[in-house]
Every structure is written in C-alpha cells, then in structure tokens.
C-alpha cells in the first residue's frame, strides 16, 4: 500500500538507498541516467557530497532532490538530481523538495542555483519554470538553467525594528521564553562559563541580559534593532556596554571569554560569516561560544507537521519569516555551520523537552496544572533526548 504522506527528511540516505532509488527511477530520466553515467559512482558521490532532500515511505526512498552546496565563496549551489519513483509522479513531491532545497541554499547565503537538463525532458523543464529557473546557456541538447537568490538585496532591505514586532498570529517572544527557557538556558551554560568579559550577540530588549548580569560584571551587547536596544538601555543603563549594529558590520574593541548567541543565528542572511567573525575576531584563545537555536526536530514542531500546520520539520513558516527567520536548524545542520566557520564543537545538548507550542505553554503557566517539578522533569528529559528539545545547544571553542 502506498503511504499517503511520505516522511520528508534531509540527509538520511546512504549510498545503497540512493543507488536503489536511482535505479528505480532510471527509465524516467530523459535520456535514461544509466546511459550517461555510472550509477554506482554517482550514488556514492551524492551520498557523500550532496545535500539531500528526501521523501521516504517506510524504508524506501521515494523522492530525492540533491544539490552540491560546497562552493567556498557560497556563490553557486549546483542542483545535480531531481527524481521521484514513477508510481509517485503527480503528487507534488519534486516541487515540495525543490522548494526546500531552494530555501536551504538561500538561508545558507548562496547567490544562485544552477542545473543542467536535457531539452527532451519536458516535465522537468515545466517544473523548473514554475520555480523561477531561467535559461542562461546551452550545450548541445543540454539546457543550463539558473535561479538568482538575491541574497544581497534581502540583506540591504531588512527592517530589524519591524521584525521584532508581533504579527497577527504569532508573537516574537512568549512568557515561556522568558520564564522557562531563559533560566534553563543559563543553567545549561553554568558549568562551562569562563571568568572574564561576556559578549551577548542579539540582546533583544535585555531580558536575558538581566540574568547574565547576575553572573557577570563586564557585559557587552550587540543588537541591530534600535527600538530593542533603546528598551534594553533603559532597563540596564550603564551596567552594560551597548553596540547598536549588525553583527556583519560591528566593530568591537577586544576579545571575550564568553560569547552568548541565543535564538539569533537563524535570523542571519549569512550565518557562517558571522560565526567566522566570532572564531577569528571575538573569542579569546580560551573563550567559549554558547550557541543556541530553536530546534527543527522539537517534539512540538513534529506534531505540527503531523497536523498539517507546517510542511516539514525544518520549514520556515510565514510567521517566522515575518520575524526575520532564514533557516530552522537541527543539531546536525547547526554543527555543520559551526565547523564550516572554523569553530570547534566541544559539547552538544538540548534544552527542555517540549511537546506543546509556546502559546499553549503560556496558557498552561497561568494555571496550577504545571508544577516546578514537571518543568524540572522536562529539563532533565531534554538531556536524555536532545533532538526532541525546544532548543539545541552547542558549546564551541576557537578552532583554526
């Protein structure tokens, strides 16, 4: 029986699964893939070098979009394969996975996506046309297509004050964040904190800053929103050195023993370049980066996928996009970007097992249904199941 809703995941497949899938799809390629390349070698290359956006029915890979995103200058991502099992054609799987791939490349800072397709493959050409790819060249019967991702324009026109505002159906921050997540985040950091100055990247209105000031006397905050930094300055005054700047353009006078970077990286147009600045310019030799992001695989988010509220775990929802989100990280992709930036990951964990949405937690916290003991249990369970937590946490030190 064909499953109605395949599981959409990224980079689950290995060489054998990719090979079996390509062999099953071979006749659907125009011309057949096996007439052009060695399928075994190609499957090995995809499994080891490509970002893979996948649809699974049980243990069977039913659809695959694969792209090479290894351009060191992050200019071009090359789409190498789009394939769906013949019996799954017409269900929109290729379109959904292609959207995911494009979102991933854009969030990763790439300027364009390119691909090559034979002009006899009319179905593929229609798919690519619907997704905005345009012809930029020909080589015999091969058409070369490109999609410009316009990263530079997006970066230049961002309104950071607007992004922190609540939308009609989504708040920028919830009581759950301030009253539950902030104390547990600081508790997760506590065993690893260094003596010395602290840099907070993205202070919002100073709520987490207040907790950091209970532990540190020397605190610097960098924040891009003028409205947010005005409120943070009103709350904390001269106790904090505020820098109103984007991270990409900030000029800081020294290095820091502790850098706190919580729920901000997912907002950046070019996260790896900022992580590189942290590694190369802002961390002391013995310093530590406390990197926390919302988790794509949080239990609450996976439930939302099953409810049909979002398309896949790592989707950026319209409300999140309104708040400036560019990507939704999981532990593997967060560690990938940290290591690409040169950082050395020395500890990985999750913070707070979470099966309810933030607005649901806010309602519960106003009752006596949830006790302190229950919250403690969710924190402890999060240490056991980090991949299901509300947030994921990497502790990083300076690398090369």
TORKOL-4160 file (C-alpha; in steps of 0.2 Angstrom, whole numbers, padded with zeros to 4 digits, m for minus):
400
<pt num="1" X="0000" Y="0000" Z="0000"/>
<pt num="2" X="0006" Y="0017" Z="m0004"/>
<pt num="3" X="0008" Y="0029" Z="0011"/>
<pt num="4" X="m0002" Y="0045" Z="0009"/>
<pt num="5" X="0010" Y="0056" Z="0017"/>
<pt num="6" X="0029" Y="0052" Z="0015"/>
<pt num="7" X="0041" Y="0057" Z="0028"/>
<pt num="8" X="0051" Y="0072" Z="0022"/>
<pt num="9" X="0069" Y="0072" Z="0030"/>
<pt num="10" X="0086" Y="0078" Z="0025"/>
<pt num="11" X="0102" Y="0068" Z="0023"/>
<pt num="12" X="0095" Y="0052" Z="0030"/>
<pt num="13" X="0100" Y="0042" Z="0014"/>
<pt num="14" X="0116" Y="0032" Z="0012"/>
<pt num="15" X="0124" Y="0026" Z="m0004"/>
<pt num="16" X="0114" Y="0010" Z="m0005"/>
<pt num="17" X="0097" Y="0019" Z="m0003"/>
<pt num="18" X="0102" Y="0032" Z="m0016"/>
<pt num="19" X="0108" Y="0019" Z="m0028"/>
<pt num="20" X="0092" Y="0009" Z="m0027"/>
<pt num="21" X="0082" Y="0024" Z="m0029"/>
<pt num="22" X="0091" Y="0030" Z="m0045"/>
<pt num="23" X="0090" Y="0013" Z="m0052"/>
<pt num="24" X="0071" Y="0013" Z="m0049"/>
<pt num="25" X="0069" Y="0030" Z="m0057"/>
<pt num="26" X="0082" Y="0026" Z="m0071"/>
<pt num="27" X="0069" Y="0025" Z="m0085"/>
<pt num="28" X="0060" Y="0041" Z="m0080"/>
<pt num="29" X="0076" Y="0051" Z="m0084"/>
<pt num="30" X="0077" Y="0058" Z="m0102"/>
<pt num="31" X="0088" Y="0051" Z="m0108"/>
<pt num="32" X="0090" Y="0036" Z="m0095"/>
<pt num="33" X="0103" Y="0040" Z="m0082"/>
<pt num="34" X="0112" Y="0024" Z="m0084"/>
<pt num="35" X="0116" Y="0028" Z="m0102"/>
<pt num="36" X="0126" Y="0043" Z="m0097"/>
<pt num="37" X="0134" Y="0039" Z="m0080"/>
<pt num="38" X="0140" Y="0025" Z="m0069"/>
<pt num="39" X="0125" Y="0024" Z="m0056"/>
<pt num="40" X="0136" Y="0016" Z="m0043"/>
<pt num="41" X="0149" Y="0030" Z="m0043"/>
<pt num="42" X="0135" Y="0044" Z="m0045"/>
<pt num="43" X="0126" Y="0037" Z="m0030"/>
<pt num="44" X="0142" Y="0037" Z="m0019"/>
<pt num="45" X="0145" Y="0055" Z="m0024"/>
<pt num="46" X="0128" Y="0061" Z="m0020"/>
<pt num="47" X="0128" Y="0051" Z="m0003"/>
<pt num="48" X="0145" Y="0059" Z="0002"/>
<pt num="49" X="0145" Y="0076" Z="m0005"/>
<pt num="50" X="0127" Y="0082" Z="m0009"/>
<pt num="51" X="0114" Y="0090" Z="0002"/>
<pt num="52" X="0099" Y="0078" Z="0000"/>
<pt num="53" X="0081" Y="0082" Z="0002"/>
<pt num="54" X="0071" Y="0066" Z="0004"/>
<pt num="55" X="0054" Y="0058" Z="0004"/>
<pt num="56" X="0053" Y="0041" Z="0012"/>
<pt num="57" X="0039" Y="0028" Z="0013"/>
<pt num="58" X="0045" Y="0017" Z="0027"/>
<pt num="59" X="0062" Y="0011" Z="0022"/>
<pt num="60" X="0060" Y="0016" Z="0004"/>
<pt num="61" X="0067" Y="0032" Z="m0003"/>
<pt num="62" X="0053" Y="0038" Z="m0015"/>
<pt num="63" X="0059" Y="0055" Z="m0020"/>
<pt num="64" X="0076" Y="0064" Z="m0019"/>
<pt num="65" X="0082" Y="0082" Z="m0023"/>
<pt num="66" X="0101" Y="0083" Z="m0022"/>
<pt num="67" X="0112" Y="0098" Z="m0023"/>
<pt num="68" X="0131" Y="0102" Z="m0021"/>
<pt num="69" X="0132" Y="0116" Z="m0009"/>
<pt num="70" X="0151" Y="0116" Z="m0007"/>
<pt num="71" X="0156" Y="0132" Z="m0016"/>
<pt num="72" X="0168" Y="0140" Z="m0004"/>
<pt num="73" X="0163" Y="0158" Z="m0009"/>
<pt num="74" X="0144" Y="0152" Z="m0007"/>
<pt num="75" X="0140" Y="0159" Z="m0024"/>
<pt num="76" X="0133" Y="0144" Z="m0033"/>
<pt num="77" X="0124" Y="0129" Z="m0027"/>
<pt num="78" X="0123" Y="0116" Z="m0041"/>
<pt num="79" X="0107" Y="0105" Z="m0042"/>
<pt num="80" X="0113" Y="0088" Z="m0048"/>
<pt num="81" X="0097" Y="0077" Z="m0047"/>
<pt num="82" X="0078" Y="0078" Z="m0045"/>
<pt num="83" X="0070" Y="0061" Z="m0045"/>
<pt num="84" X="0053" Y="0053" Z="m0040"/>
<pt num="85" X="0048" Y="0035" Z="m0041"/>
<pt num="86" X="0037" Y="0033" Z="m0056"/>
<pt num="87" X="0022" Y="0027" Z="m0046"/>
<pt num="88" X="0023" Y="0043" Z="m0035"/>
<pt num="89" X="0023" Y="0055" Z="m0050"/>
<pt num="90" X="0010" Y="0069" Z="m0049"/>
<pt num="91" X="0009" Y="0071" Z="m0030"/>
<pt num="92" X="0020" Y="0086" Z="m0029"/>
<pt num="93" X="0034" Y="0078" Z="m0021"/>
<pt num="94" X="0048" Y="0085" Z="m0033"/>
<pt num="95" X="0040" Y="0103" Z="m0031"/>
<pt num="96" X="0040" Y="0102" Z="m0012"/>
<pt num="97" X="0058" Y="0095" Z="m0010"/>
<pt num="98" X="0064" Y="0108" Z="m0023"/>
<pt num="99" X="0056" Y="0122" Z="m0013"/>
<pt num="100" X="0065" Y="0115" Z="0002"/>
<pt num="101" X="0082" Y="0115" Z="m0007"/>
<pt num="102" X="0080" Y="0132" Z="m0013"/>
<pt num="103" X="0076" Y="0139" Z="0004"/>
<pt num="104" X="0091" Y="0130" Z="0011"/>
<pt num="105" X="0103" Y="0137" Z="m0002"/>
<pt num="106" X="0096" Y="0155" Z="0001"/>
<pt num="107" X="0097" Y="0153" Z="0020"/>
<pt num="108" X="0115" Y="0147" Z="0018"/>
<pt num="109" X="0120" Y="0163" Z="0009"/>
<pt num="110" X="0121" Y="0156" Z="m0009"/>
<pt num="111" X="0118" Y="0169" Z="m0023"/>
<pt num="112" X="0111" Y="0157" Z="m0036"/>
<pt num="113" X="0106" Y="0139" Z="m0040"/>
<pt num="114" X="0111" Y="0131" Z="m0057"/>
<pt num="115" X="0107" Y="0115" Z="m0065"/>
<pt num="116" X="0108" Y="0106" Z="m0082"/>
<pt num="117" X="0093" Y="0097" Z="m0090"/>
<pt num="118" X="0091" Y="0089" Z="m0107"/>
<pt num="119" X="0079" Y="0098" Z="m0118"/>
<pt num="120" X="0069" Y="0082" Z="m0121"/>
<pt num="121" X="0064" Y="0082" Z="m0103"/>
<pt num="122" X="0048" Y="0092" Z="m0104"/>
<pt num="123" X="0041" Y="0088" Z="m0087"/>
<pt num="124" X="0057" Y="0093" Z="m0079"/>
<pt num="125" X="0058" Y="0110" Z="m0089"/>
<pt num="126" X="0040" Y="0114" Z="m0083"/>
<pt num="127" X="0044" Y="0110" Z="m0065"/>
<pt num="128" X="0060" Y="0122" Z="m0066"/>
<pt num="129" X="0050" Y="0135" Z="m0075"/>
<pt num="130" X="0037" Y="0135" Z="m0061"/>
<pt num="131" X="0051" Y="0138" Z="m0048"/>
<pt num="132" X="0058" Y="0153" Z="m0057"/>
<pt num="133" X="0074" Y="0145" Z="m0066"/>
<pt num="134" X="0078" Y="0153" Z="m0082"/>
<pt num="135" X="0089" Y="0148" Z="m0097"/>
<pt num="136" X="0107" Y="0155" Z="m0096"/>
<pt num="137" X="0115" Y="0144" Z="m0109"/>
<pt num="138" X="0115" Y="0128" Z="m0120"/>
<pt num="139" X="0127" Y="0114" Z="m0123"/>
<pt num="140" X="0121" Y="0103" Z="m0137"/>
<pt num="141" X="0104" Y="0097" Z="m0131"/>
<pt num="142" X="0108" Y="0102" Z="m0113"/>
<pt num="143" X="0100" Y="0117" Z="m0106"/>
<pt num="144" X="0108" Y="0127" Z="m0092"/>
<pt num="145" X="0096" Y="0135" Z="m0080"/>
<pt num="146" X="0099" Y="0147" Z="m0066"/>
<pt num="147" X="0089" Y="0154" Z="m0051"/>
<pt num="148" X="0096" Y="0170" Z="m0043"/>
<pt num="149" X="0093" Y="0170" Z="m0025"/>
<pt num="150" X="0095" Y="0189" Z="m0022"/>
<pt num="151" X="0103" Y="0187" Z="m0005"/>
<pt num="152" X="0112" Y="0204" Z="m0006"/>
<pt num="153" X="0095" Y="0213" Z="m0009"/>
<pt num="154" X="0087" Y="0205" Z="0005"/>
<pt num="155" X="0101" Y="0209" Z="0017"/>
<pt num="156" X="0101" Y="0228" Z="0012"/>
<pt num="157" X="0082" Y="0230" Z="0014"/>
<pt num="158" X="0079" Y="0222" Z="0031"/>
<pt num="159" X="0069" Y="0232" Z="0044"/>
<pt num="160" X="0075" Y="0225" Z="0061"/>
<pt num="161" X="0063" Y="0236" Z="0071"/>
<pt num="162" X="0049" Y="0228" Z="0061"/>
<pt num="163" X="0055" Y="0211" Z="0063"/>
<pt num="164" X="0054" Y="0211" Z="0082"/>
<pt num="165" X="0035" Y="0216" Z="0082"/>
<pt num="166" X="0021" Y="0203" Z="0085"/>
<pt num="167" X="0011" Y="0198" Z="0070"/>
<pt num="168" X="m0007" Y="0194" Z="0069"/>
<pt num="169" X="m0005" Y="0176" Z="0073"/>
<pt num="170" X="0012" Y="0175" Z="0081"/>
<pt num="171" X="0022" Y="0183" Z="0095"/>
<pt num="172" X="0040" Y="0187" Z="0093"/>
<pt num="173" X="0043" Y="0181" Z="0111"/>
<pt num="174" X="0032" Y="0172" Z="0124"/>
<pt num="175" X="0031" Y="0171" Z="0143"/>
<pt num="176" X="0038" Y="0153" Z="0141"/>
<pt num="177" X="0054" Y="0160" Z="0133"/>
<pt num="178" X="0057" Y="0172" Z="0147"/>
<pt num="179" X="0051" Y="0162" Z="0162"/>
<pt num="180" X="0055" Y="0144" Z="0157"/>
<pt num="181" X="0068" Y="0144" Z="0144"/>
<pt num="182" X="0079" Y="0158" Z="0150"/>
<pt num="183" X="0083" Y="0151" Z="0167"/>
<pt num="184" X="0086" Y="0133" Z="0160"/>
<pt num="185" X="0097" Y="0140" Z="0146"/>
<pt num="186" X="0108" Y="0149" Z="0159"/>
<pt num="187" X="0108" Y="0133" Z="0170"/>
<pt num="188" X="0114" Y="0123" Z="0155"/>
<pt num="189" X="0128" Y="0136" Z="0152"/>
<pt num="190" X="0133" Y="0137" Z="0170"/>
<pt num="191" X="0146" Y="0123" Z="0171"/>
<pt num="192" X="0155" Y="0129" Z="0156"/>
<pt num="193" X="0156" Y="0148" Z="0159"/>
<pt num="194" X="0173" Y="0156" Z="0159"/>
<pt num="195" X="0180" Y="0170" Z="0171"/>
<pt num="196" X="0181" Y="0186" Z="0161"/>
<pt num="197" X="0171" Y="0198" Z="0150"/>
<pt num="198" X="0155" Y="0192" Z="0141"/>
<pt num="199" X="0148" Y="0197" Z="0124"/>
<pt num="200" X="0129" Y="0195" Z="0120"/>
<pt num="201" X="0125" Y="0194" Z="0102"/>
<pt num="202" X="0107" Y="0199" Z="0100"/>
<pt num="203" X="0101" Y="0206" Z="0116"/>
<pt num="204" X="0083" Y="0210" Z="0111"/>
<pt num="205" X="0076" Y="0221" Z="0125"/>
<pt num="206" X="0088" Y="0215" Z="0138"/>
<pt num="207" X="0078" Y="0201" Z="0146"/>
<pt num="208" X="0091" Y="0188" Z="0145"/>
<pt num="209" X="0104" Y="0201" Z="0148"/>
<pt num="210" X="0096" Y="0204" Z="0165"/>
<pt num="211" X="0100" Y="0186" Z="0170"/>
<pt num="212" X="0118" Y="0187" Z="0163"/>
<pt num="213" X="0121" Y="0202" Z="0174"/>
<pt num="214" X="0118" Y="0192" Z="0190"/>
<pt num="215" X="0133" Y="0182" Z="0185"/>
<pt num="216" X="0145" Y="0195" Z="0176"/>
<pt num="217" X="0150" Y="0212" Z="0179"/>
<pt num="218" X="0158" Y="0216" Z="0162"/>
<pt num="219" X="0144" Y="0213" Z="0148"/>
<pt num="220" X="0144" Y="0220" Z="0131"/>
<pt num="221" X="0128" Y="0218" Z="0120"/>
<pt num="222" X="0127" Y="0220" Z="0101"/>
<pt num="223" X="0109" Y="0222" Z="0094"/>
<pt num="224" X="0103" Y="0228" Z="0077"/>
<pt num="225" X="0086" Y="0234" Z="0082"/>
<pt num="226" X="0086" Y="0252" Z="0088"/>
<pt num="227" X="0069" Y="0250" Z="0097"/>
<pt num="228" X="0075" Y="0235" Z="0106"/>
<pt num="229" X="0092" Y="0242" Z="0111"/>
<pt num="230" X="0083" Y="0258" Z="0117"/>
<pt num="231" X="0072" Y="0247" Z="0129"/>
<pt num="232" X="0087" Y="0237" Z="0134"/>
<pt num="233" X="0097" Y="0253" Z="0138"/>
<pt num="234" X="0083" Y="0260" Z="0148"/>
<pt num="235" X="0082" Y="0244" Z="0159"/>
<pt num="236" X="0101" Y="0242" Z="0162"/>
<pt num="237" X="0109" Y="0259" Z="0159"/>
<pt num="238" X="0127" Y="0260" Z="0162"/>
<pt num="239" X="0129" Y="0242" Z="0168"/>
<pt num="240" X="0130" Y="0236" Z="0150"/>
<pt num="241" X="0140" Y="0242" Z="0135"/>
<pt num="242" X="0128" Y="0243" Z="0121"/>
<pt num="243" X="0133" Y="0242" Z="0102"/>
<pt num="244" X="0119" Y="0247" Z="0090"/>
<pt num="245" X="0125" Y="0237" Z="0075"/>
<pt num="246" X="0123" Y="0222" Z="0064"/>
<pt num="247" X="0135" Y="0208" Z="0068"/>
<pt num="248" X="0142" Y="0209" Z="0050"/>
<pt num="249" X="0147" Y="0227" Z="0052"/>
<pt num="250" X="0150" Y="0228" Z="0071"/>
<pt num="251" X="0167" Y="0235" Z="0077"/>
<pt num="252" X="0172" Y="0228" Z="0094"/>
<pt num="253" X="0187" Y="0234" Z="0105"/>
<pt num="254" X="0193" Y="0217" Z="0111"/>
<pt num="255" X="0190" Y="0198" Z="0113"/>
<pt num="256" X="0178" Y="0190" Z="0125"/>
<pt num="257" X="0180" Y="0175" Z="0137"/>
<pt num="258" X="0161" Y="0171" Z="0134"/>
<pt num="259" X="0150" Y="0174" Z="0119"/>
<pt num="260" X="0132" Y="0171" Z="0121"/>
<pt num="261" X="0122" Y="0169" Z="0105"/>
<pt num="262" X="0104" Y="0163" Z="0109"/>
<pt num="263" X="0090" Y="0161" Z="0096"/>
<pt num="264" X="0098" Y="0173" Z="0084"/>
<pt num="265" X="0109" Y="0163" Z="0071"/>
<pt num="266" X="0093" Y="0158" Z="0062"/>
<pt num="267" X="0089" Y="0176" Z="0058"/>
<pt num="268" X="0105" Y="0179" Z="0049"/>
<pt num="269" X="0107" Y="0180" Z="0030"/>
<pt num="270" X="0125" Y="0174" Z="0031"/>
<pt num="271" X="0127" Y="0164" Z="0047"/>
<pt num="272" X="0143" Y="0156" Z="0043"/>
<pt num="273" X="0152" Y="0173" Z="0040"/>
<pt num="274" X="0146" Y="0179" Z="0057"/>
<pt num="275" X="0152" Y="0163" Z="0066"/>
<pt num="276" X="0169" Y="0166" Z="0057"/>
<pt num="277" X="0170" Y="0183" Z="0065"/>
<pt num="278" X="0166" Y="0175" Z="0082"/>
<pt num="279" X="0180" Y="0162" Z="0079"/>
<pt num="280" X="0193" Y="0174" Z="0071"/>
<pt num="281" X="0190" Y="0191" Z="0079"/>
<pt num="282" X="0180" Y="0190" Z="0095"/>
<pt num="283" X="0184" Y="0174" Z="0106"/>
<pt num="284" X="0199" Y="0174" Z="0117"/>
<pt num="285" X="0211" Y="0159" Z="0115"/>
<pt num="286" X="0202" Y="0150" Z="0129"/>
<pt num="287" X="0185" Y="0158" Z="0126"/>
<pt num="288" X="0169" Y="0149" Z="0124"/>
<pt num="289" X="0154" Y="0152" Z="0112"/>
<pt num="290" X="0136" Y="0147" Z="0119"/>
<pt num="291" X="0126" Y="0144" Z="0103"/>
<pt num="292" X="0108" Y="0140" Z="0105"/>
<pt num="293" X="0094" Y="0139" Z="0091"/>
<pt num="294" X="0076" Y="0134" Z="0090"/>
<pt num="295" X="0076" Y="0115" Z="0085"/>
<pt num="296" X="0068" Y="0109" Z="0069"/>
<pt num="297" X="0065" Y="0092" Z="0077"/>
<pt num="298" X="0057" Y="0098" Z="0093"/>
<pt num="299" X="0043" Y="0087" Z="0098"/>
<pt num="300" X="0030" Y="0101" Z="0096"/>
<pt num="301" X="0036" Y="0105" Z="0079"/>
<pt num="302" X="0035" Y="0087" Z="0073"/>
<pt num="303" X="0017" Y="0087" Z="0080"/>
<pt num="304" X="0013" Y="0102" Z="0070"/>
<pt num="305" X="0020" Y="0093" Z="0054"/>
<pt num="306" X="0008" Y="0079" Z="0058"/>
<pt num="307" X="m0006" Y="0091" Z="0060"/>
<pt num="308" X="m0003" Y="0098" Z="0043"/>
<pt num="309" X="0002" Y="0115" Z="0050"/>
<pt num="310" X="0019" Y="0116" Z="0043"/>
<pt num="311" X="0026" Y="0106" Z="0028"/>
<pt num="312" X="0042" Y="0098" Z="0036"/>
<pt num="313" X="0052" Y="0100" Z="0052"/>
<pt num="314" X="0064" Y="0112" Z="0045"/>
<pt num="315" X="0052" Y="0123" Z="0036"/>
<pt num="316" X="0052" Y="0142" Z="0039"/>
<pt num="317" X="0034" Y="0147" Z="0042"/>
<pt num="318" X="0027" Y="0163" Z="0036"/>
<pt num="319" X="0026" Y="0170" Z="0053"/>
<pt num="320" X="0044" Y="0165" Z="0057"/>
<pt num="321" X="0049" Y="0174" Z="0040"/>
<pt num="322" X="0040" Y="0189" Z="0046"/>
<pt num="323" X="0051" Y="0189" Z="0061"/>
<pt num="324" X="0067" Y="0188" Z="0051"/>
<pt num="325" X="0070" Y="0169" Z="0052"/>
<pt num="326" X="0080" Y="0162" Z="0037"/>
<pt num="327" X="0083" Y="0144" Z="0042"/>
<pt num="328" X="0077" Y="0132" Z="0055"/>
<pt num="329" X="0092" Y="0122" Z="0062"/>
<pt num="330" X="0093" Y="0104" Z="0069"/>
<pt num="331" X="0108" Y="0098" Z="0078"/>
<pt num="332" X="0117" Y="0091" Z="0063"/>
<pt num="333" X="0115" Y="0107" Z="0052"/>
<pt num="334" X="0120" Y="0118" Z="0067"/>
<pt num="335" X="0136" Y="0109" Z="0070"/>
<pt num="336" X="0139" Y="0109" Z="0051"/>
<pt num="337" X="0139" Y="0128" Z="0050"/>
<pt num="338" X="0149" Y="0130" Z="0066"/>
<pt num="339" X="0163" Y="0119" Z="0060"/>
<pt num="340" X="0162" Y="0127" Z="0042"/>
<pt num="341" X="0166" Y="0143" Z="0051"/>
<pt num="342" X="0181" Y="0135" Z="0059"/>
<pt num="343" X="0174" Y="0133" Z="0077"/>
<pt num="344" X="0177" Y="0118" Z="0087"/>
<pt num="345" X="0162" Y="0110" Z="0095"/>
<pt num="346" X="0166" Y="0103" Z="0112"/>
<pt num="347" X="0149" Y="0099" Z="0119"/>
<pt num="348" X="0131" Y="0097" Z="0111"/>
<pt num="349" X="0115" Y="0096" Z="0120"/>
<pt num="350" X="0096" Y="0101" Z="0121"/>
<pt num="351" X="0087" Y="0112" Z="0132"/>
<pt num="352" X="0069" Y="0107" Z="0138"/>
<pt num="353" X="0059" Y="0093" Z="0131"/>
<pt num="354" X="0044" Y="0102" Z="0123"/>
<pt num="355" X="0028" Y="0094" Z="0116"/>
<pt num="356" X="0017" Y="0110" Z="0116"/>
<pt num="357" X="0018" Y="0126" Z="0106"/>
<pt num="358" X="0024" Y="0142" Z="0115"/>
<pt num="359" X="0006" Y="0149" Z="0115"/>
<pt num="360" X="0000" Y="0133" Z="0124"/>
<pt num="361" X="0013" Y="0134" Z="0137"/>
<pt num="362" X="0009" Y="0152" Z="0140"/>
<pt num="363" X="m0009" Y="0147" Z="0144"/>
<pt num="364" X="m0003" Y="0132" Z="0155"/>
<pt num="365" X="0009" Y="0143" Z="0165"/>
<pt num="366" X="m0006" Y="0154" Z="0171"/>
<pt num="367" X="m0014" Y="0138" Z="0179"/>
<pt num="368" X="m0008" Y="0126" Z="0193"/>
<pt num="369" X="m0008" Y="0112" Z="0181"/>
<pt num="370" X="0011" Y="0113" Z="0178"/>
<pt num="371" X="0022" Y="0112" Z="0193"/>
<pt num="372" X="0040" Y="0116" Z="0196"/>
<pt num="373" X="0044" Y="0098" Z="0197"/>
<pt num="374" X="0036" Y="0095" Z="0180"/>
<pt num="375" X="0046" Y="0109" Z="0172"/>
<pt num="376" X="0062" Y="0101" Z="0180"/>
<pt num="377" X="0057" Y="0084" Z="0173"/>
<pt num="378" X="0056" Y="0092" Z="0155"/>
<pt num="379" X="0073" Y="0099" Z="0158"/>
<pt num="380" X="0081" Y="0083" Z="0163"/>
<pt num="381" X="0072" Y="0073" Z="0150"/>
<pt num="382" X="0079" Y="0085" Z="0137"/>
<pt num="383" X="0097" Y="0080" Z="0142"/>
<pt num="384" X="0092" Y="0062" Z="0138"/>
<pt num="385" X="0083" Y="0067" Z="0121"/>
<pt num="386" X="0091" Y="0082" Z="0115"/>
<pt num="387" X="0084" Y="0080" Z="0097"/>
<pt num="388" X="0067" Y="0082" Z="0104"/>
<pt num="389" X="0070" Y="0098" Z="0114"/>
<pt num="390" X="0064" Y="0116" Z="0112"/>
<pt num="391" X="0081" Y="0122" Z="0108"/>
<pt num="392" X="0098" Y="0114" Z="0103"/>
<pt num="393" X="0114" Y="0120" Z="0112"/>
<pt num="394" X="0132" Y="0119" Z="0105"/>
<pt num="395" X="0147" Y="0124" Z="0116"/>
<pt num="396" X="0161" Y="0129" Z="0104"/>
<pt num="397" X="0179" Y="0135" Z="0106"/>
<pt num="398" X="0191" Y="0143" Z="0094"/>
<pt num="399" X="0197" Y="0132" Z="0080"/>
<pt num="400" X="0208" Y="0135" Z="0066"/>
